[in-house]
Amino acid sequence: MKIDIFCAGGTIDKIYFDAKSDYQVGEPKVGRILEAYKLNIEFEVHSVLRKDSLEMTQEDRNTLKDAISTCPNNLILVTHGTDTMPETAETLKAITGKTIVLFGAMEPAMYKTSDAEFNAGCAVGAVQSLPEGVYISMSGRIFEAGKVKKNVAEGVFEIKES
């Protein structure tokens, strides 16, 4: 079994620069996160974008969609910033024949209090268990693309009311 992981950036990959007093999106962290555990799966990390999701454009989403579409594997994880993750999930619904699970973190993976490791673990389990389609794994739940929103005030993902 192999899982391909496409990284778009977001808080999960943010690093802090003391000299600049600023956060910037750095190298993907998901490989380091998963390598820390004795997983019985093969995975490959692809760095596609390094953007805060608030800066993502539809062109960026299409770049991500094209990269995933050409991947021969059908088990796909996507690391992504939380603010526009639902919009990207909607774009990825155009891809058929794959199970795609997006996840991210509310705090950078480098923080001890980050939810990055938990979300990565949930996403790894989800991508192996779910039928073809596009999903978001956040806040301890799995949501179908198009049926989820981020509750900014609470810092959680929840079902979007129709």
MOTAFEN-V121494 format. One record per pair of residues at least 4 apart in sequence whose ideal C-beta (glycine too) atoms are under 6 Angstrom apart, sorted by the first residue. I is the first residue (numbers start at 0). J is the second residue. D is the distance in Angstrom with one decimal. If there is no record, write none. Layout:
i = (I I)
j = (J J)
d = (D D)
//
This chain:
i = (0 1 1 2 2 2 2 3 3 3 3 4 4 4 4 5 5 5 5 5 6 6 6 7 7 7 7 8 8 8 8 8 9 9 9 9 10 10 10 11 11 11 11 11 12 12 12 12 13 13 13 14 15 16 24 27 27 28 28 29 29 30 30 32 32 47 47 48 50 50 51 52 52 52 53 55 55 60 60 64 64 67 67 68 73 74 74 75 75 76 76 76 77 79 79 79 79 80 81 81 84 84 85 88 88 88 88 89 89 91 91 92 92 98 98 98 99 100 100 100 100 100 101 102 102 102 104 104 104 104 105 105 106 106 108 108 114 121 122 125 125 125 129 133 134 134 135 135 136 137 138 138 142 142 146 147 147 148 149 150 150)
j = (40 41 72 40 42 74 76 43 70 72 75 29 42 44 76 45 47 66 67 77 27 46 78 47 48 63 79 12 24 48 49 50 52 79 80 103 80 104 107 78 103 104 108 115 24 25 27 28 22 24 107 25 22 21 49 44 46 32 108 78 119 34 44 116 119 63 66 59 54 55 80 80 82 83 82 59 83 87 90 90 91 75 94 94 97 98 126 97 99 100 122 126 101 84 87 101 103 103 103 149 101 135 147 101 133 135 144 144 145 99 133 133 144 126 129 131 133 122 125 126 134 136 135 118 122 136 113 114 115 118 114 154 110 113 113 115 118 136 136 129 136 141 134 144 141 143 142 147 141 156 155 156 146 147 159 156 159 159 156 155 157)
d = (5.4 4.4 5.7 6.0 4.6 4.7 5.9 5.4 5.2 4.7 5.5 5.6 5.8 4.8 4.5 5.0 5.2 5.9 5.7 5.0 3.9 4.9 4.6 5.9 4.5 5.7 4.7 5.6 4.2 5.3 4.5 4.3 5.3 5.2 2.8 4.8 5.8 5.4 5.8 5.4 5.0 4.0 5.2 5.1 5.2 5.5 5.7 5.4 4.5 5.7 4.3 4.0 5.5 5.5 4.4 5.5 5.2 5.9 4.0 5.3 5.9 6.0 4.5 5.5 5.0 5.4 5.1 5.7 4.9 5.4 5.5 2.7 4.6 4.1 5.1 4.5 5.6 5.2 4.2 5.6 5.8 5.6 5.9 5.5 4.6 5.8 5.1 5.4 4.5 5.5 5.3 5.7 4.4 4.8 5.8 5.0 5.1 5.8 4.8 5.6 5.4 5.9 5.4 5.5 5.2 5.6 3.7 5.9 5.9 5.5 4.8 5.0 5.3 5.5 5.3 5.5 4.7 4.7 4.9 4.5 4.9 5.2 5.0 4.5 4.1 4.6 5.2 5.3 3.9 5.9 5.6 5.5 4.6 4.2 5.3 3.8 5.4 4.8 4.2 5.5 5.0 5.1 6.0 3.9 5.4 6.0 4.7 5.2 5.4 4.0 4.3 4.6 5.8 3.6 5.6 5.6 5.6 4.2 5.5 5.3 5.3)
//
